[in-house]
Amino acid sequence: MNAVMGNPALDSLEVNSLALLAMKVAPNVFDLSSGQHHVSIRDQVVRAQVLIRDICAADPDLHHILIVGAGIGGITAAVAAAAMGKMVSLVDSGSAPLSLQRRTKNRYVGPFMYEWPSQMSGDQTYPPSTDSWAGEAASAAPSWASAEPMRADVFARRMAVWFRAQLRAFPGLITCFFMANRYLVQREVLAFVSHELENYRRRMNKKLPLAKPEMHISGESWPVRGAATISSWPDYVILAAGMGAERVTMPGNVSGRTFWENDSLRHIATAKKHVGVFGGGDGALQDVLRALTIFDHPVQMLNFLRLDQRTAQLMDVHRQDLMAMDSQGRLFGTWTIQKSAFASLDQACGRVAASMADDPAVQKQVIACIRRTNAKNPGKVTHVVREPYFTKVYLLNRFLVHLIREVAGKALWPHDAMSYELFLEHEPVQSAYVAGSSEKCTVTINDLRKVPASGTQWPLYLDLAVVRFGVIAGTQASSVAGPKQMVQLTGRDTGTRTSLAQVPMPFIFHP
């Protein structure tokens, strides 16, 4: 415990320590968001609740926590700490809680939308209405009723209403600072890290600790607007500022939109366009489905497929195999940091999809999911993946994309339907916008299987590019290097956190 909390006086305490080990990035500093593998809405809620429980249990003298970031994890942590009688300063550069999701009308969220083939995916109410344990969940936990996934902006507004109610329930314990200068926040967090590290050294050498200085972070109070300043030095800092900046740019000058930006993938006109999606992770597969099908999110497609009795029957036949694949993937992912662990899962999922795609009823139902235009000008989705398989993605996205691909290879594809083309083990090597257009571009891709690569390059002429290349190194709140991080870790520390972060979160928190 001393190694985690930095206080020899806590050595004799017996407390839960997995959250403290997995999320600690510096003395008295914990990171809820950077480097996490399980990032659903529900994962973020439970991760925040577990961390607050364990910090409070490990340090009975804890009085004040500074939380950086007012997404779902940040506001959940703030309310959980206030429910335990702790003072909280919540700071964010946005204008209100969940500011990223608040402006997004294209994305859908839900706590269990990617739990298929588990029955948990059937209702997006939180805590789950079908869970007999749900009554034990802390009353301060976020809660909402919704059978289906909801639009991100709607969810953000609901959470703002919930958060306001919690501020009234715990008067004077949570102070919000919005519109804060992010560079000033970074400077103060770095000063906190330096101060606490020196105090840790002093304790180890049995010297008196340094006196607590003042912080200097200004912002606007919320929900009642007004100037506000943090001056009190916290006991702990919790970073909940997101996963880092997305890499949405290719070599050259082509950049896609970030995940939480509104886009045109669901526009009617897109069904006539050539869309390029680059990346093999969850964001890329989500956008393949959004561009290619008539549905706003994959749960809608799943429910539509099951409207056909034969297709539903075949899904039920393979249900146990799919559940075993999902479980095996999660368990194996817990015991390795190698991305190749997803290869066998992807291949197994592809085999199930290929088996189902042999059935004419499945072919008909899948084709009915695809967007139509006209035979003279059908659209197309070209999907370019660097790896030979889809990487860290939810099973539902993985299965649906595989199923579309297999049906496209076996059925008579309608002339007026959008088509899907997948390139595995390829990467773009150069890109450029077409003159006079803000979207039309040319991307040259390279076959990574050819050595040497000479003569294996060819251009894609796209109307729209979606780039999902993951997080830019060094932009996480805590990272190995980079100009924007608040805490700098060594490579060994990052590897340890990455491994621990793969442990799955419970569905709900049990106090």
C-alpha positions in Angstrom: 0.0 0.0 0.0 2.9 2.4 0.7 4.1 1.9 -2.8 0.7 2.9 -4.2 -0.3 5.8 -1.9 3.2 7.0 -1.0 2.5 7.0 2.8 4.3 4.6 5.2 1.6 5.2 7.8 -0.8 3.3 5.5 1.2 0.1 5.3 -0.9 -1.8 7.8 -4.2 -1.0 6.1 -6.0 -3.8 4.2 -7.9 -2.2 1.3 -8.8 -3.2 -2.3 -5.8 -2.2 -4.3 -6.3 -3.2 -8.0 -7.8 0.2 -8.9 -5.0 2.0 -7.1 -2.3 0.0 -8.9 -4.0 0.2 -12.3 -4.7 3.9 -12.3 -1.8 5.4 -10.3 0.5 7.5 -12.4 2.4 9.6 -9.7 2.3 10.1 -6.0 -1.4 10.9 -5.1 -2.3 11.2 -8.8 -4.5 8.7 -10.6 -5.6 8.6 -14.3 -9.1 7.3 -15.1 -8.9 7.6 -18.9 -5.5 7.3 -20.5 -4.5 3.9 -21.7 -7.7 2.1 -20.8 -9.0 -0.9 -22.7 -12.6 -0.9 -21.5 -14.1 2.5 -22.4 -17.9 2.1 -22.7 -20.1 4.5 -20.7 -20.7 1.8 -18.1 -17.0 1.0 -17.9 -16.2 4.6 -17.2 -18.9 4.9 -14.5 -17.8 1.8 -12.6 -14.0 2.6 -12.9 -14.6 6.0 -11.3 -16.7 4.6 -8.5 -14.2 1.8 -7.7 -11.3 4.2 -7.7 -13.0 6.7 -5.3 -14.0 3.9 -3.0 -10.5 2.6 -2.8 -8.7 6.0 -2.4 -11.1 6.9 0.4 -10.6 3.6 2.2 -6.8 3.8 1.8 -6.6 7.3 3.2 -9.0 8.2 6.0 -7.5 11.7 6.2 -8.4 12.5 2.7 -10.3 15.8 2.6 -10.1 17.4 -0.9 -9.8 15.9 -4.4 -9.1 17.8 -7.7 -10.7 16.1 -10.7 -9.6 17.2 -14.2 -12.2 16.4 -16.8 -16.0 16.6 -16.6 -16.9 13.7 -18.9 -19.0 10.8 -17.5 -16.0 9.4 -15.6 -15.1 12.8 -14.0 -18.6 13.7 -12.9 -19.2 10.2 -11.6 -16.0 10.4 -9.5 -17.0 13.8 -8.2 -20.4 12.6 -7.0 -19.0 9.3 -5.6 -16.4 11.4 -3.5 -19.1 13.8 -2.4 -21.3 10.9 -1.3 -18.4 9.9 1.0 -18.2 13.4 2.5 -15.2 14.6 0.5 -14.6 18.1 -1.0 -14.3 18.0 -4.7 -13.0 20.6 -7.2 -14.0 19.6 -10.8 -12.3 21.4 -13.6 -12.8 21.2 -17.3 -11.9 23.3 -20.4 -15.4 22.9 -21.8 -18.5 24.9 -21.0 -20.5 22.2 -19.4 -20.4 18.5 -18.4 -19.9 16.0 -21.3 -19.1 18.9 -23.7 -17.8 16.6 -26.4 -20.9 14.5 -26.5 -23.2 17.5 -26.0 -22.5 18.7 -29.6 -22.7 15.3 -31.3 -25.9 14.2 -33.0 -24.3 11.4 -35.1 -23.2 9.0 -32.4 -25.2 6.7 -30.2 -24.3 5.5 -26.7 -25.5 3.0 -24.2 -24.0 1.0 -21.3 -24.6 -2.4 -22.8 -25.0 -1.8 -26.5 -21.8 -3.9 -27.2 -22.5 -6.7 -24.8 -24.1 -8.9 -27.5 -24.5 -11.9 -27.6 -25.1 -11.5 -23.9 -28.8 -10.8 -22.9 -27.5 -7.6 -21.3 -27.5 -5.9 -24.7 -31.3 -6.0 -24.8 -32.0 -3.0 -22.6 -29.8 0.2 -22.2 -31.3 1.2 -18.9 -28.7 1.9 -16.2 -28.4 0.4 -13.6 -29.8 -2.6 -15.5 -33.5 -3.2 -14.8 -33.1 -6.9 -15.4 -30.2 -7.3 -12.9 -31.4 -8.5 -9.5 -28.3 -6.8 -8.0 -29.2 -3.4 -9.4 -31.0 -2.4 -6.3 -27.7 -2.5 -4.4 -26.0 0.1 -6.7 -25.1 3.3 -4.9 -27.9 5.9 -5.1 -25.4 8.5 -6.2 -24.6 6.5 -9.4 -25.7 7.9 -12.8 -29.0 6.4 -13.8 -31.3 6.6 -16.8 -34.1 4.6 -18.5 -33.7 3.8 -22.2 -34.5 0.5 -24.0 -32.4 1.6 -27.0 -29.0 3.3 -27.3 -29.5 7.1 -27.3 -28.0 9.9 -29.2 -24.8 11.3 -27.6 -26.2 14.8 -27.2 -29.4 13.5 -25.6 -27.3 11.5 -23.2 -25.2 14.5 -22.4 -28.2 16.6 -21.5 -29.6 13.8 -19.3 -26.4 13.5 -17.4 -26.3 17.3 -16.9 -29.7 17.1 -15.3 -28.6 14.2 -13.1 -25.4 16.1 -12.1 -27.3 19.2 -11.2 -29.5 17.1 -8.9 -26.4 15.6 -7.3 -25.0 19.1 -6.6 -28.2 19.9 -4.7 -28.0 16.6 -2.9 -24.5 17.3 -1.7 -24.5 21.0 -1.2 -21.1 22.7 -0.9 -19.1 19.6 -1.5 -18.6 19.9 -5.3 -17.3 23.1 -6.9 -17.3 23.2 -10.7 -14.7 25.2 -12.7 -15.5 25.2 -16.5 -13.9 27.2 -19.3 -10.6 26.7 -17.6 -7.3 27.3 -19.5 -6.0 23.8 -20.2 -2.3 24.9 -20.2 -2.8 26.5 -16.8 -4.4 23.3 -15.5 -1.5 21.3 -16.9 1.0 23.6 -15.2 -0.7 23.3 -11.8 -1.0 19.5 -12.1 2.7 19.3 -12.9 3.4 21.5 -9.9 1.3 19.1 -7.8 3.2 16.1 -9.1 6.6 17.7 -8.3 5.5 18.7 -4.8 4.0 15.3 -3.9 7.1 13.5 -5.3 9.4 15.6 -3.1 7.2 15.0 -0.1 7.3 11.2 -0.8 11.1 11.4 -0.8 11.0 13.3 2.4 8.8 10.8 4.1 11.1 8.0 3.0 14.0 9.9 4.6 12.0 10.8 7.7 12.0 14.5 7.0 9.2 16.9 7.5 6.9 17.4 4.5 6.8 20.6 2.5 4.1 23.1 3.3 1.1 23.0 1.0 1.2 25.9 -1.4 -1.9 27.4 -3.2 -3.2 26.4 -6.6 -4.1 29.0 -9.2 -6.8 27.7 -11.6 -9.6 30.0 -12.8 -12.8 29.2 -14.5 -16.6 29.7 -14.5 -18.8 28.1 -11.9 -21.6 25.8 -13.1 -24.6 25.6 -13.3 -24.8 29.2 -12.0 -22.3 31.1 -14.1 -19.7 33.3 -12.4 -16.0 33.7 -12.0 -14.4 31.0 -9.8 -10.8 30.2 -8.7 -9.2 27.1 -7.1 -6.7 28.1 -4.5 -6.9 25.1 -2.1 -4.1 22.5 -2.5 -5.8 19.1 -2.9 -4.8 15.8 -1.3 -5.3 13.9 -4.6 -5.6 14.7 -8.3 -7.7 12.4 -10.5 -7.2 12.8 -14.3 -10.3 12.1 -16.3 -9.5 14.2 -19.3 -10.0 11.6 -22.0 -7.9 9.1 -23.9 -5.8 11.7 -25.8 -5.9 13.4 -29.2 -7.0 11.2 -32.1 -4.8 10.6 -35.0 -7.1 11.5 -37.9 -4.5 12.7 -40.4 -2.7 10.7 -43.1 0.7 11.5 -44.7 0.0 14.3 -47.0 -2.7 16.7 -46.2 -5.9 14.6 -45.8 -7.5 14.8 -42.4 -10.8 13.2 -41.3 -13.1 14.3 -38.5 -12.6 13.3 -34.9 -14.9 10.6 -33.4 -17.2 13.1 -31.5 -17.5 15.5 -34.4 -20.6 15.6 -36.5 -20.0 14.1 -40.0 -21.9 13.3 -43.2 -21.7 9.5 -43.1 -25.5 9.2 -42.5 -26.5 11.9 -45.1 -28.7 10.7 -47.9 -26.2 11.8 -50.5 -23.4 9.7 -49.0 -25.1 6.6 -50.4 -23.9 7.7 -53.8 -20.3 8.5 -52.7 -17.1 6.6 -52.5 -16.2 6.5 -48.8 -12.7 5.5 -47.6 -12.4 4.2 -44.0 -8.9 3.8 -42.7 -8.2 1.7 -39.5 -9.1 -1.6 -38.0 -10.3 -0.6 -34.5 -13.8 0.1 -33.1 -14.2 3.6 -34.4 -13.4 2.5 -38.0 -15.8 -0.5 -37.9 -18.5 1.7 -36.4 -18.1 4.1 -39.3 -18.1 1.3 -41.9 -21.5 0.3 -40.6 -22.8 3.8 -40.4 -21.8 4.6 -44.0 -22.8 1.3 -45.5 -26.1 0.4 -43.8 -29.5 2.1 -43.2 -29.0 2.1 -39.4 -27.7 4.7 -37.0 -26.0 2.1 -34.7 -25.3 -1.7 -34.8 -28.0 -2.7 -32.3 -30.6 -1.5 -34.8 -29.0 -3.7 -37.5 -28.9 -6.7 -35.1 -32.6 -6.3 -34.2 -33.5 -6.0 -37.9 -31.6 -9.2 -38.8 -33.5 -11.0 -36.1 -36.8 -10.0 -37.6 -36.2 -12.8 -40.1 -37.0 -16.1 -38.4 -34.4 -18.2 -40.2 -31.6 -15.6 -39.6 -32.6 -15.4 -35.9 -32.6 -19.2 -35.7 -29.1 -19.4 -37.1 -27.9 -16.7 -34.7 -29.2 -18.6 -31.8 -27.5 -21.8 -33.1 -24.2 -20.0 -33.0 -24.9 -18.0 -29.9 -22.9 -20.2 -27.5 -19.9 -20.2 -29.9 -20.0 -16.4 -30.2 -20.3 -16.0 -26.4 -17.3 -18.3 -25.9 -15.3 -16.3 -28.5 -16.2 -13.1 -26.7 -15.3 -14.5 -23.3 -12.1 -16.0 -24.6 -11.1 -12.8 -26.2 -11.6 -10.7 -23.0 -9.8 -13.3 -20.8 -6.9 -13.7 -23.1 -6.7 -9.9 -23.5 -6.3 -9.7 -19.7 -3.1 -11.8 -19.9 -1.3 -10.2 -22.8 -0.5 -6.8 -24.2 0.1 -8.2 -27.7 -2.4 -7.1 -30.3 -2.0 -10.4 -32.1 -4.3 -11.9 -29.4 -7.2 -10.6 -31.5 -6.1 -12.5 -34.6 -7.6 -15.9 -33.5 -10.8 -14.1 -32.3 -11.2 -12.4 -35.6 -10.7 -15.6 -37.6 -13.2 -17.5 -35.5 -15.8 -14.8 -35.8 -15.2 -14.7 -39.6 -15.8 -18.5 -39.8 -19.2 -18.1 -38.0 -20.1 -15.3 -40.3 -19.1 -17.3 -43.4 -21.2 -20.3 -42.3 -24.3 -18.1 -41.8 -23.7 -16.3 -45.1 -24.3 -19.6 -47.0 -28.0 -19.4 -46.1 -30.2 -17.6 -48.7 -32.4 -16.2 -46.0 -29.4 -14.6 -44.2 -28.2 -13.2 -47.5 -31.5 -11.6 -48.2 -31.8 -10.1 -44.8 -28.2 -8.7 -44.8 -28.7 -7.2 -48.3 -31.8 -5.5 -47.0 -29.6 -3.7 -44.4 -27.5 -2.0 -47.1 -28.2 1.5 -48.3 -29.6 1.9 -51.9 -29.2 4.6 -54.5 -29.6 3.8 -58.1 -27.9 1.4 -60.5 -26.1 4.2 -62.4 -24.4 5.7 -59.4 -24.1 3.3 -56.4 -21.9 4.3 -53.5 -19.0 2.3 -52.1 -17.1 1.8 -48.8 -13.5 1.0 -49.2 -12.0 -0.2 -45.9 -8.2 -0.2 -45.5 -6.6 -1.9 -42.5 -2.9 -2.1 -41.7 -3.2 -5.4 -39.8 -4.3 -8.7 -41.2 -7.3 -8.7 -38.9 -9.6 -6.3 -37.1 -7.9 -5.3 -33.8 -9.5 -4.2 -30.5 -13.2 -4.1 -31.4 -16.4 -5.1 -29.8 -17.7 -8.5 -31.0 -21.0 -7.0 -32.3 -19.1 -4.6 -34.7 -16.7 -7.4 -35.7 -19.4 -9.9 -36.4 -21.6 -7.5 -38.4 -18.8 -6.3 -40.7 -17.6 -9.9 -41.2 -21.2 -11.0 -42.1 -21.6 -8.2 -44.6 -18.3 -9.1 -46.2 -19.1 -12.8 -46.4 -22.6 -12.2 -47.9 -21.1 -9.8 -50.4 -18.8 -12.6 -51.6 -21.5 -15.2 -51.9 -24.7 -13.5 -52.9 -25.9 -11.7 -56.0 -25.3 -8.1 -54.9 -28.0 -5.6 -56.1 -26.8 -3.1 -58.6 -28.3 -0.2 -56.7 -26.8 -1.1 -53.3 -23.6 0.3 -51.8 -20.7 -2.1 -52.0 -18.0 -3.0 -49.4 -14.4 -3.7 -50.2 -11.9 -4.7 -47.5 -8.1 -4.4 -47.8 -6.2 -6.1 -45.0 -2.5 -5.6 -44.5 -2.5 -2.4 -46.4 -1.7 1.2 -45.5 -2.0 4.6 -47.1 1.4 5.9 -48.1 0.4 9.4 -49.4 -2.7 11.4 -49.7 -3.9 14.7 -51.1 -7.2 16.6 -51.5 -8.5 17.1 -55.0 -8.1 20.8 -56.0 -11.2 22.9 -55.3 -12.7 20.4 -52.8 -12.7 20.2 -49.0 -13.6 16.5 -49.0 -12.7 14.8 -52.3 -9.2 13.3 -52.1 -6.8 10.8 -53.5 -5.2 8.2 -51.2 -2.4 5.9 -52.4 -2.3 2.6 -50.6 0.5 0.1 -50.4 0.3 -3.7 -50.1 2.3 -4.6 -47.0 2.5 -8.2 -48.0 4.7 -7.5 -50.9 8.5 -7.2 -50.3 9.8 -5.1 -51.9 6.8 -2.9 -52.2 7.7 -1.7 -55.7 4.8 -1.8 -58.1 2.1 -2.6 -55.5 0.8 1.0 -55.0 -2.4 2.2 -56.4 -4.7 5.3 -55.8 -8.1 5.5 -54.3 -10.3 8.4 -55.5 -12.5 9.2 -52.6 -15.4 11.6 -52.0 -15.0 11.3 -48.3 -12.2 9.9 -46.0 -12.6 8.6 -42.5 -9.3 8.2 -40.6 -9.2 6.2 -37.4 -5.5 5.6 -36.5 -5.9 5.7 -32.7 -4.4 8.1 -30.2 -1.5 10.3 -31.0 1.4 9.3 -28.7 2.2 11.8 -26.1 -1.2 13.5 -26.0 -2.7 11.4 -23.1 -2.9 13.0 -19.7 -0.2 10.6 -18.6 2.2 9.2 -21.2 5.8 8.3 -21.9 6.5 11.5 -23.7 5.0 14.4 -25.4 4.3 18.1 -24.9 0.7 17.8 -23.7 0.9 15.2 -21.0 0.3 16.2 -17.4 2.3 13.3 -15.9 5.3 11.7 -17.6 5.7 7.9 -17.2 8.5 5.6 -18.1 8.0 2.9 -20.7 7.9 0.3 -18.0 5.3 2.1 -16.0 3.1 2.5 -19.1 3.4 -1.2 -19.9 2.4 -2.1 -16.4 -0.6 0.2 -16.5 -1.6 -1.1 -20.0 -1.6 -4.7 -18.7 -3.6 -3.9 -15.6 -6.1 -1.7 -17.6 -7.2 -4.8 -19.5 -8.9 -6.3 -16.5 -12.7 -6.0 -17.4 -14.9 -3.8 -15.2 -18.1 -5.1 -13.5 -21.4 -4.1 -15.0 -22.5 -2.2 -11.9 -20.8 -1.0 -8.8 -21.6 -2.7 -5.5 -20.6 -0.5 -2.5 
